[in-house]
Amino acid sequence: MAVSLRSWVANEGGKHLVLMLWMGANTWLFLNTFLLYSTGQQYHYLYQMLGVGLCISRASASVLNLNCSLVLLPMCRSLLTFIRGVHMVRLTQEVHDSEKVEFAENE
């Protein structure tokens, strides 16, 4: 049992961890925004006029805003370059440099 659980965590654990973090962030953001609009002093009269629909719509909008930004995040070219990073560039340069040395030695 321990081996199968360990292999499941190694194979599927990361995927489920990211899913749980994403769901937790969405839930926290929804509840935080809902409570802000339902109990906030600055939204008291607006809440009296529109009711709970205001809280639900604004909380849903904030969650949608978060998810849209997460979808667009991979489109950021400079971020992708940073993530792929200097490490890959350095590694590639080292490989090409070693190939040049080997080629020069063989001539």
TORRORO-383143 format. One record per residue: x, y, z of N, C-alpha, C, O, CB in turn; residue in three letters. Coordinates in nm, 3 decimals, m for minus. Glycine has a CB too. Example, Ala and Ser with C-alpha at 12.3 -4.5 7.8 and 13.67 -1.06 7.14 Angstrom:
2
+---------+---------+---------+---------+----------+---------+---------+---------+---------+---------+---------+---------+---------+----------+---------+-----+
|  n_east | n_north |    n_up | ca_east | ca_north |   ca_up |  c_east | c_north |    c_up |  o_east | o_north |    o_up | cb_east | cb_north |   cb_up |   r |
+---------+---------+---------+---------+----------+---------+---------+---------+---------+---------+---------+---------+---------+----------+---------+-----+
|   1.319 |  m0.569 |   0.780 |   1.230 |   m0.450 |   0.780 |   1.320 |  m0.330 |   0.780 |   1.424 |  m0.332 |   0.846 |   1.131 |   m0.447 |   0.905 | ALA |
|   1.285 |  m0.225 |   0.708 |   1.367 |   m0.106 |   0.714 |   1.290 |   0.003 |   0.787 |   1.341 |   0.114 |   0.804 |   1.408 |   m0.060 |   0.572 | SER |
+---------+---------+---------+---------+----------+---------+---------+---------+---------+---------+---------+---------+---------+----------+---------+-----+
// end
This chain:
107
+---------+---------+---------+---------+----------+---------+---------+---------+---------+---------+---------+---------+---------+----------+---------+-----+
|  n_east | n_north |    n_up | ca_east | ca_north |   ca_up |  c_east | c_north |    c_up |  o_east | o_north |    o_up | cb_east | cb_north |   cb_up |   r |
+---------+---------+---------+---------+----------+---------+---------+---------+---------+---------+---------+---------+---------+----------+---------+-----+
|   0.082 |  m0.119 |   0.000 |   0.000 |    0.000 |   0.000 |   0.087 |   0.126 |   0.000 |   0.056 |   0.224 |  m0.068 |  m0.093 |    0.000 |   0.120 | MET |
|   0.195 |   0.122 |   0.077 |   0.280 |    0.240 |   0.087 |   0.349 |   0.269 |  m0.045 |   0.369 |   0.385 |  m0.081 |   0.383 |    0.222 |   0.196 | ALA |
|   0.386 |   0.164 |  m0.117 |   0.453 |    0.184 |  m0.245 |   0.356 |   0.244 |  m0.346 |   0.392 |   0.335 |  m0.420 |   0.510 |    0.050 |  m0.298 | VAL |
|   0.233 |   0.195 |  m0.348 |   0.136 |    0.247 |  m0.445 |   0.098 |   0.391 |  m0.411 |   0.079 |   0.472 |  m0.501 |   0.011 |    0.159 |  m0.449 | SER |
|   0.086 |   0.423 |  m0.283 |   0.056 |    0.561 |  m0.243 |   0.172 |   0.653 |  m0.279 |   0.152 |   0.764 |  m0.327 |   0.026 |    0.570 |  m0.092 | LEU |
|   0.292 |   0.606 |  m0.255 |   0.410 |    0.685 |  m0.288 |   0.420 |   0.710 |  m0.438 |   0.451 |   0.822 |  m0.481 |   0.537 |    0.615 |  m0.237 | ARG |
|   0.394 |   0.608 |  m0.517 |   0.401 |    0.625 |  m0.663 |   0.286 |   0.714 |  m0.713 |   0.304 |   0.789 |  m0.808 |   0.397 |    0.489 |  m0.733 | SER |
|   0.166 |   0.705 |  m0.649 |   0.056 |    0.793 |  m0.687 |   0.092 |   0.938 |  m0.658 |   0.066 |   1.026 |  m0.740 |  m0.073 |    0.755 |  m0.613 | TRP |
|   0.152 |   0.964 |  m0.542 |   0.192 |    1.100 |  m0.508 |   0.297 |   1.150 |  m0.606 |   0.294 |   1.267 |  m0.647 |   0.245 |    1.108 |  m0.364 | VAL |
|   0.390 |   1.064 |  m0.644 |   0.494 |    1.104 |  m0.738 |   0.437 |   1.133 |  m0.876 |   0.482 |   1.225 |  m0.944 |   0.601 |    0.997 |  m0.747 | ALA |
|   0.338 |   1.054 |  m0.919 |   0.283 |    1.070 |  m1.054 |   0.171 |   1.171 |  m1.061 |   0.166 |   1.252 |  m1.155 |   0.234 |    0.938 |  m1.104 | ASN |
|   0.080 |   1.169 |  m0.965 |  m0.041 |    1.250 |  m0.973 |  m0.048 |   1.360 |  m0.867 |  m0.134 |   1.448 |  m0.876 |  m0.162 |    1.162 |  m0.961 | GLU |
|   0.039 |   1.356 |  m0.769 |   0.029 |    1.448 |  m0.656 |   0.044 |   1.594 |  m0.695 |  m0.029 |   1.679 |  m0.644 |   0.132 |    1.414 |  m0.555 | GLY |
|   0.137 |   1.624 |  m0.783 |   0.159 |    1.762 |  m0.823 |   0.039 |   1.822 |  m0.892 |   0.003 |   1.938 |  m0.869 |   0.279 |    1.772 |  m0.913 | GLY |
|  m0.024 |   1.742 |  m0.978 |  m0.143 |    1.787 |  m1.050 |  m0.256 |   1.820 |  m0.952 |  m0.323 |   1.922 |  m0.965 |  m0.189 |    1.680 |  m1.151 | LYS |
|  m0.276 |   1.733 |  m0.855 |  m0.382 |    1.754 |  m0.758 |  m0.349 |   1.868 |  m0.661 |  m0.439 |   1.938 |  m0.615 |  m0.408 |    1.626 |  m0.680 | HIS |
|  m0.223 |   1.885 |  m0.631 |  m0.183 |    1.996 |  m0.545 |  m0.211 |   2.130 |  m0.613 |  m0.263 |   2.222 |  m0.549 |  m0.034 |    1.985 |  m0.509 | LEU |
|  m0.177 |   2.141 |  m0.739 |  m0.205 |    2.265 |  m0.813 |  m0.355 |   2.288 |  m0.823 |  m0.401 |   2.402 |  m0.809 |  m0.142 |    2.260 |  m0.955 | VAL |
|  m0.432 |   2.183 |  m0.845 |  m0.577 |    2.195 |  m0.852 |  m0.634 |   2.243 |  m0.719 |  m0.721 |   2.330 |  m0.717 |  m0.641 |    2.062 |  m0.891 | LEU |
|  m0.586 |   2.188 |  m0.609 |  m0.634 |    2.229 |  m0.477 |  m0.594 |   2.374 |  m0.445 |  m0.673 |   2.449 |  m0.388 |  m0.579 |    2.136 |  m0.369 | MET |
|  m0.474 |   2.413 |  m0.483 |  m0.432 |    2.551 |  m0.462 |  m0.518 |   2.647 |  m0.544 |  m0.556 |   2.754 |  m0.496 |  m0.285 |    2.569 |  m0.498 | LEU |
|  m0.548 |   2.610 |  m0.667 |  m0.631 |    2.693 |  m0.753 |  m0.773 |   2.705 |  m0.697 |  m0.829 |   2.814 |  m0.693 |  m0.635 |    2.636 |  m0.896 | TRP |
|  m0.829 |   2.593 |  m0.654 |  m0.964 |    2.597 |  m0.597 |  m0.966 |   2.675 |  m0.466 |  m1.062 |   2.747 |  m0.438 |  m1.016 |    2.454 |  m0.573 | MET |
|  m0.862 |   2.660 |  m0.386 |  m0.854 |    2.735 |  m0.261 |  m0.843 |   2.885 |  m0.285 |  m0.905 |   2.964 |  m0.214 |  m0.736 |    2.688 |  m0.180 | GLY |
|  m0.764 |   2.924 |  m0.384 |  m0.749 |    3.067 |  m0.415 |  m0.881 |   3.125 |  m0.466 |  m0.918 |   3.236 |  m0.429 |  m0.638 |    3.089 |  m0.520 | ALA |
|  m0.952 |   3.049 |  m0.550 |  m1.081 |    3.096 |  m0.600 |  m1.183 |   3.108 |  m0.487 |  m1.257 |   3.207 |  m0.480 |  m1.133 |    3.002 |  m0.707 | ASN |
|  m1.187 |   3.009 |  m0.399 |  m1.282 |    3.012 |  m0.288 |  m1.251 |   3.126 |  m0.193 |  m1.342 |   3.199 |  m0.151 |  m1.279 |    2.879 |  m0.213 | THR |
|  m1.124 |   3.143 |  m0.158 |  m1.085 |    3.251 |  m0.068 |  m1.120 |   3.387 |  m0.128 |  m1.174 |   3.474 |  m0.060 |  m0.934 |    3.244 |  m0.037 | TRP |
|  m1.090 |   3.405 |  m0.256 |  m1.118 |    3.533 |  m0.321 |  m1.267 |   3.559 |  m0.328 |  m1.311 |   3.672 |  m0.304 |  m1.058 |    3.535 |  m0.462 | LEU |
|  m1.347 |   3.457 |  m0.360 |  m1.492 |    3.474 |  m0.364 |  m1.546 |   3.513 |  m0.228 |  m1.623 |   3.609 |  m0.217 |  m1.559 |    3.346 |  m0.413 | PHE |
|  m1.507 |   3.440 |  m0.124 |  m1.558 |    3.470 |   0.010 |  m1.512 |   3.606 |   0.060 |  m1.590 |   3.679 |   0.122 |  m1.515 |    3.362 |   0.107 | LEU |
|  m1.388 |   3.640 |   0.034 |  m1.334 |    3.768 |   0.078 |  m1.410 |   3.884 |   0.012 |  m1.447 |   3.980 |   0.079 |  m1.183 |    3.777 |   0.047 | ASN |
|  m1.432 |   3.875 |  m0.119 |  m1.504 |    3.981 |  m0.190 |  m1.650 |   3.983 |  m0.150 |  m1.708 |   4.091 |  m0.136 |  m1.490 |    3.963 |  m0.341 | THR |
|  m1.712 |   3.866 |  m0.133 |  m1.851 |    3.860 |  m0.091 |  m1.870 |   3.928 |   0.044 |  m1.962 |   4.008 |   0.062 |  m1.899 |    3.714 |  m0.083 | PHE |
|  m1.782 |   3.897 |   0.139 |  m1.793 |    3.959 |   0.271 |  m1.763 |   4.108 |   0.267 |  m1.821 |   4.185 |   0.343 |  m1.700 |    3.890 |   0.368 | LEU |
|  m1.671 |   4.149 |   0.180 |  m1.642 |    4.292 |   0.167 |  m1.765 |   4.369 |   0.124 |  m1.795 |   4.474 |   0.180 |  m1.528 |    4.315 |   0.068 | LEU |
|  m1.837 |   4.318 |   0.024 |  m1.954 |    4.389 |  m0.026 |  m2.077 |   4.372 |   0.062 |  m2.166 |   4.456 |   0.059 |  m1.986 |    4.342 |  m0.166 | TYR |
|  m2.083 |   4.265 |   0.141 |  m2.201 |    4.246 |   0.226 |  m2.188 |   4.315 |   0.362 |  m2.288 |   4.356 |   0.419 |  m2.226 |    4.098 |   0.248 | SER |
|  m2.067 |   4.329 |   0.413 |  m2.051 |    4.390 |   0.545 |  m1.974 |   4.521 |   0.544 |  m1.962 |   4.585 |   0.648 |  m1.982 |    4.294 |   0.636 | THR |
|  m1.922 |   4.562 |   0.431 |  m1.843 |    4.684 |   0.425 |  m1.928 |   4.808 |   0.443 |  m2.036 |   4.819 |   0.385 |  m1.769 |    4.692 |   0.294 | GLY |
|  m1.880 |   4.902 |   0.523 |  m1.953 |    5.026 |   0.548 |  m1.971 |   5.107 |   0.421 |  m2.076 |   5.169 |   0.402 |  m1.881 |    5.110 |   0.653 | GLN |
|  m1.871 |   5.109 |   0.335 |  m1.878 |    5.192 |   0.216 |  m1.980 |   5.139 |   0.114 |  m2.019 |   5.213 |   0.024 |  m1.741 |    5.202 |   0.151 | GLN |
|  m2.023 |   5.015 |   0.127 |  m2.120 |    4.956 |   0.034 |  m2.255 |   4.932 |   0.100 |  m2.338 |   4.859 |   0.045 |  m2.065 |    4.825 |  m0.021 | TYR |
|  m2.279 |   4.992 |   0.217 |  m2.401 |    4.965 |   0.293 |  m2.527 |   5.003 |   0.215 |  m2.618 |   4.921 |   0.204 |  m2.397 |    5.042 |   0.424 | HIS |
|  m2.534 |   5.123 |   0.160 |  m2.654 |    5.167 |   0.089 |  m2.671 |   5.096 |  m0.044 |  m2.783 |   5.066 |  m0.086 |  m2.649 |    5.318 |   0.067 | TYR |
|  m2.561 |   5.069 |  m0.109 |  m2.567 |    4.992 |  m0.234 |  m2.618 |   4.851 |  m0.206 |  m2.695 |   4.796 |  m0.284 |  m2.429 |    4.987 |  m0.302 | LEU |
|  m2.574 |   4.793 |  m0.095 |  m2.621 |    4.660 |  m0.056 |  m2.770 |   4.664 |  m0.021 |  m2.843 |   4.569 |  m0.052 |  m2.540 |    4.607 |   0.065 | TYR |
|  m2.815 |   4.772 |   0.042 |  m2.957 |    4.785 |   0.075 |  m3.043 |   4.793 |  m0.051 |  m3.154 |   4.740 |  m0.053 |  m2.980 |    4.910 |   0.162 | GLN |
|  m2.993 |   4.857 |  m0.155 |  m3.071 |    4.870 |  m0.280 |  m3.068 |   4.742 |  m0.362 |  m3.172 |   4.699 |  m0.413 |  m3.016 |    4.986 |  m0.363 | MET |
|  m2.951 |   4.679 |  m0.376 |  m2.937 |    4.567 |  m0.469 |  m2.943 |   4.430 |  m0.402 |  m2.966 |   4.330 |  m0.469 |  m2.807 |    4.579 |  m0.541 | LEU |
|  m2.923 |   4.425 |  m0.273 |  m2.932 |    4.299 |  m0.201 |  m2.810 |   4.210 |  m0.222 |  m2.701 |   4.258 |  m0.252 |  m3.056 |    4.225 |  m0.243 | GLY |
|  m2.832 |   4.080 |  m0.207 |  m2.723 |    3.984 |  m0.212 |  m2.670 |   3.967 |  m0.356 |  m2.561 |   3.915 |  m0.376 |  m2.769 |    3.850 |  m0.156 | VAL |
|  m2.748 |   4.009 |  m0.455 |  m2.704 |    4.001 |  m0.594 |  m2.578 |   4.081 |  m0.618 |  m2.493 |   4.042 |  m0.698 |  m2.814 |    4.050 |  m0.686 | GLY |
|  m2.564 |   4.194 |  m0.548 |  m2.441 |    4.274 |  m0.558 |  m2.321 |   4.193 |  m0.512 |  m2.218 |   4.190 |  m0.579 |  m2.453 |    4.404 |  m0.475 | LEU |
|  m2.335 |   4.128 |  m0.399 |  m2.223 |    4.051 |  m0.343 |  m2.184 |   3.935 |  m0.435 |  m2.066 |   3.912 |  m0.459 |  m2.261 |    3.996 |  m0.204 | CYS |
|  m2.283 |   3.865 |  m0.486 |  m2.254 |    3.750 |  m0.573 |  m2.192 |   3.796 |  m0.703 |  m2.096 |   3.735 |  m0.751 |  m2.383 |    3.670 |  m0.601 | ILE |
|  m2.245 |   3.903 |  m0.761 |  m2.192 |    3.948 |  m0.890 |  m2.050 |   4.002 |  m0.877 |  m1.966 |   3.973 |  m0.962 |  m2.283 |    4.054 |  m0.950 | SER |
|  m2.023 |   4.079 |  m0.773 |  m1.889 |    4.135 |  m0.758 |  m1.787 |   4.026 |  m0.720 |  m1.673 |   4.030 |  m0.765 |  m1.889 |    4.246 |  m0.651 | ARG |
|  m1.828 |   3.930 |  m0.638 |  m1.738 |    3.821 |  m0.601 |  m1.709 |   3.732 |  m0.722 |  m1.595 |   3.690 |  m0.742 |  m1.799 |    3.736 |  m0.487 | ALA |
|  m1.811 |   3.705 |  m0.803 |  m1.789 |    3.627 |  m0.925 |  m1.699 |   3.701 |  m1.022 |  m1.617 |   3.640 |  m1.090 |  m1.923 |    3.594 |  m0.992 | SER |
|  m1.715 |   3.832 |  m1.030 |  m1.631 |    3.912 |  m1.120 |  m1.485 |   3.908 |  m1.075 |  m1.395 |   3.903 |  m1.159 |  m1.681 |    4.057 |  m1.125 | ALA |
|  m1.460 |   3.912 |  m0.946 |  m1.321 |    3.908 |  m0.900 |  m1.258 |   3.771 |  m0.927 |  m1.140 |   3.764 |  m0.962 |  m1.314 |    3.940 |  m0.750 | SER |
|  m1.334 |   3.663 |  m0.912 |  m1.283 |    3.529 |  m0.943 |  m1.257 |   3.516 |  m1.094 |  m1.156 |   3.459 |  m1.135 |  m1.384 |    3.420 |  m0.897 | VAL |
|  m1.347 |   3.569 |  m1.174 |  m1.328 |    3.566 |  m1.319 |  m1.205 |   3.646 |  m1.360 |  m1.131 |   3.606 |  m1.450 |  m1.452 |    3.621 |  m1.390 | LEU |
|  m1.183 |   3.758 |  m1.294 |  m1.065 |    3.841 |  m1.321 |  m0.936 |   3.763 |  m1.289 |  m0.840 |   3.768 |  m1.366 |  m1.070 |    3.972 |  m1.239 | ASN |
|  m0.934 |   3.693 |  m1.177 |  m0.818 |    3.611 |  m1.140 |  m0.792 |   3.502 |  m1.244 |  m0.679 |   3.483 |  m1.287 |  m0.839 |    3.548 |  m1.003 | LEU |
|  m0.898 |   3.432 |  m1.283 |  m0.881 |    3.321 |  m1.378 |  m0.839 |   3.370 |  m1.515 |  m0.759 |   3.304 |  m1.582 |  m1.010 |    3.241 |  m1.389 | ASN |
|  m0.891 |   3.483 |  m1.559 |  m0.849 |    3.539 |  m1.688 |  m0.702 |   3.579 |  m1.684 |  m0.630 |   3.561 |  m1.781 |  m0.936 |    3.659 |  m1.727 | CYS |
|  m0.659 |   3.634 |  m1.573 |  m0.517 |    3.670 |  m1.563 |  m0.429 |   3.546 |  m1.561 |  m0.318 |   3.549 |  m1.614 |  m0.492 |    3.754 |  m1.437 | SER |
|  m0.476 |   3.438 |  m1.500 |  m0.399 |    3.314 |  m1.501 |  m0.393 |   3.253 |  m1.640 |  m0.293 |   3.189 |  m1.676 |  m0.458 |    3.215 |  m1.403 | LEU |
|  m0.498 |   3.270 |  m1.719 |  m0.497 |    3.219 |  m1.856 |  m0.400 |   3.300 |  m1.942 |  m0.330 |   3.244 |  m2.026 |  m0.639 |    3.224 |  m1.917 | VAL |
|  m0.396 |   3.432 |  m1.920 |  m0.311 |    3.517 |  m2.002 |  m0.165 |   3.519 |  m1.956 |  m0.079 |   3.567 |  m2.030 |  m0.364 |    3.657 |  m2.002 | LEU |
|  m0.138 |   3.469 |  m1.838 |  m0.002 |    3.472 |  m1.785 |   0.099 |   3.400 |  m1.875 |   0.208 |   3.454 |  m1.895 |  m0.001 |    3.409 |  m1.649 | LEU |
|   0.069 |   3.284 |  m1.931 |   0.167 |    3.219 |  m2.019 |   0.193 |   3.296 |  m2.149 |   0.291 |   3.268 |  m2.218 |   0.120 |    3.080 |  m2.053 | PRO |
|   0.107 |   3.391 |  m2.182 |   0.126 |    3.469 |  m2.304 |   0.236 |   3.574 |  m2.289 |   0.284 |   3.629 |  m2.388 |  m0.004 |    3.536 |  m2.344 | MET |
|   0.275 |   3.600 |  m2.167 |   0.376 |    3.703 |  m2.141 |   0.513 |   3.649 |  m2.183 |   0.568 |   3.559 |  m2.119 |   0.375 |    3.744 |  m1.991 | CYS |
|   0.567 |   3.704 |  m2.288 |   0.690 |    3.653 |  m2.346 |   0.810 |   3.670 |  m2.251 |   0.894 |   3.580 |  m2.240 |   0.719 |    3.722 |  m2.477 | ARG |
|   0.816 |   3.783 |  m2.185 |   0.930 |    3.805 |  m2.095 |   0.925 |   3.710 |  m1.975 |   1.029 |   3.667 |  m1.926 |   0.933 |    3.951 |  m2.047 | SER |
|   0.804 |   3.678 |  m1.928 |   0.792 |    3.583 |  m1.817 |   0.836 |   3.444 |  m1.861 |   0.906 |   3.375 |  m1.787 |   0.647 |    3.579 |  m1.765 | LEU |
|   0.796 |   3.403 |  m1.980 |   0.839 |    3.273 |  m2.029 |   0.989 |   3.266 |  m2.046 |   1.052 |   3.164 |  m2.016 |   0.770 |    3.241 |  m2.162 | LEU |
|   1.046 |   3.374 |  m2.094 |   1.191 |    3.379 |  m2.110 |   1.258 |   3.368 |  m1.975 |   1.360 |   3.299 |  m1.961 |   1.234 |    3.508 |  m2.181 | THR |
|   1.202 |   3.434 |  m1.874 |   1.259 |    3.429 |  m1.740 |   1.246 |   3.288 |  m1.681 |   1.339 |   3.239 |  m1.617 |   1.190 |    3.531 |  m1.649 | PHE |
|   1.130 |   3.224 |  m1.702 |   1.109 |    3.090 |  m1.646 |   1.203 |   2.989 |  m1.713 |   1.267 |   2.909 |  m1.645 |   0.962 |    3.046 |  m1.663 | ILE |
|   1.210 |   2.993 |  m1.845 |   1.303 |    2.904 |  m1.914 |   1.444 |   2.936 |  m1.874 |   1.528 |   2.848 |  m1.852 |   1.287 |    2.914 |  m2.066 | ARG |
|   1.467 |   3.062 |  m1.867 |   1.573 |    3.120 |  m1.795 |   1.713 |   3.114 |  m1.847 |   1.746 |   3.057 |  m1.951 |   1.573 |    3.064 |  m1.674 | GLY |
|   1.791 |   3.177 |  m1.768 |   1.933 |    3.191 |  m1.794 |   1.999 |   3.054 |  m1.782 |   2.101 |   3.028 |  m1.847 |   1.997 |    3.292 |  m1.697 | VAL |
|   1.944 |   2.967 |  m1.701 |   2.005 |    2.835 |  m1.679 |   2.009 |   2.756 |  m1.810 |   2.110 |   2.693 |  m1.841 |   1.929 |    2.757 |  m1.572 | HIS |
|   1.899 |   2.759 |  m1.886 |   1.897 |    2.686 |  m2.012 |   1.992 |   2.750 |  m2.112 |   2.059 |   2.680 |  m2.189 |   1.755 |    2.681 |  m2.069 | MET |
|   1.997 |   2.882 |  m2.112 |   2.087 |    2.951 |  m2.205 |   2.231 |   2.917 |  m2.172 |   2.310 |   2.888 |  m2.261 |   2.065 |    3.103 |  m2.200 | VAL |
|   2.266 |   2.919 |  m2.044 |   2.402 |    2.886 |  m2.003 |   2.436 |   2.742 |  m2.037 |   2.545 |   2.713 |  m2.085 |   2.421 |    2.911 |  m1.854 | ARG |
|   2.341 |   2.652 |  m2.013 |   2.365 |    2.511 |  m2.044 |   2.386 |   2.492 |  m2.194 |   2.475 |   2.418 |  m2.235 |   2.247 |    2.426 |  m1.996 | LEU |
|   2.305 |   2.558 |  m2.274 |   2.318 |    2.547 |  m2.419 |   2.451 |   2.605 |  m2.465 |   2.516 |   2.547 |  m2.552 |   2.202 |    2.619 |  m2.489 | THR |
|   2.490 |   2.717 |  m2.408 |   2.618 |    2.777 |  m2.446 |   2.734 |   2.686 |  m2.409 |   2.831 |   2.675 |  m2.484 |   2.634 |    2.913 |  m2.380 | GLN |
|   2.725 |   2.620 |  m2.294 |   2.832 |    2.529 |  m2.253 |   2.842 |   2.410 |  m2.347 |   2.952 |   2.365 |  m2.379 |   2.808 |    2.481 |  m2.109 | GLU |
|   2.728 |   2.359 |  m2.392 |   2.729 |    2.247 |  m2.485 |   2.791 |   2.289 |  m2.617 |   2.874 |   2.217 |  m2.673 |   2.586 |    2.193 |  m2.507 | VAL |
|   2.751 |   2.405 |  m2.668 |   2.806 |    2.452 |  m2.795 |   2.956 |   2.482 |  m2.783 |   3.032 |   2.456 |  m2.876 |   2.732 |    2.578 |  m2.842 | HIS |
|   2.997 |   2.537 |  m2.669 |   3.140 |    2.565 |  m2.649 |   3.220 |   2.436 |  m2.647 |   3.329 |   2.430 |  m2.704 |   3.161 |    2.643 |  m2.519 | ASP |
|   3.167 |   2.332 |  m2.581 |   3.241 |    2.205 |  m2.576 |   3.246 |   2.140 |  m2.715 |   3.346 |   2.076 |  m2.748 |   3.175 |    2.109 |  m2.474 | SER |
|   3.142 |   2.156 |  m2.795 |   3.144 |    2.103 |  m2.931 |   3.249 |   2.174 |  m3.015 |   3.316 |   2.111 |  m3.097 |   3.005 |    2.116 |  m2.996 | GLU |
|   3.265 |   2.304 |  m2.995 |   3.364 |    2.381 |  m3.070 |   3.505 |   2.335 |  m3.034 |   3.592 |   2.324 |  m3.120 |   3.347 |    2.531 |  m3.042 | LYS |
|   3.526 |   2.308 |  m2.905 |   3.658 |    2.264 |  m2.862 |   3.689 |   2.127 |  m2.921 |   3.799 |   2.103 |  m2.969 |   3.667 |    2.260 |  m2.708 | VAL |
|   3.591 |   2.036 |  m2.916 |   3.612 |    1.903 |  m2.972 |   3.638 |   1.909 |  m3.122 |   3.722 |   1.835 |  m3.172 |   3.491 |    1.815 |  m2.944 | GLU |
|   3.567 |   1.995 |  m3.193 |   3.586 |    2.008 |  m3.336 |   3.726 |   2.063 |  m3.367 |   3.791 |   2.018 |  m3.461 |   3.478 |    2.098 |  m3.397 | PHE |
|   3.771 |   2.159 |  m3.288 |   3.903 |    2.218 |  m3.310 |   4.013 |   2.116 |  m3.281 |   4.116 |   2.115 |  m3.349 |   3.922 |    2.342 |  m3.222 | ALA |
|   3.992 |   2.030 |  m3.180 |   4.092 |    1.930 |  m3.146 |   4.102 |   1.822 |  m3.254 |   4.209 |   1.767 |  m3.279 |   4.060 |    1.866 |  m3.010 | GLU |
|   3.989 |   1.791 |  m3.318 |   3.988 |    1.686 |  m3.420 |   4.052 |   1.728 |  m3.550 |   4.094 |   1.642 |  m3.627 |   3.848 |    1.643 |  m3.447 | ASN |
|   4.062 |   1.854 |  m3.577 |   4.121 |    1.900 |  m3.704 |   4.268 |   1.885 |  m3.709 |   4.330 |   1.920 |  m3.810 |   4.087 |    2.041 |  m3.729 | GLU |
+---------+---------+---------+---------+----------+---------+---------+---------+---------+---------+---------+---------+---------+----------+---------+-----+
// end
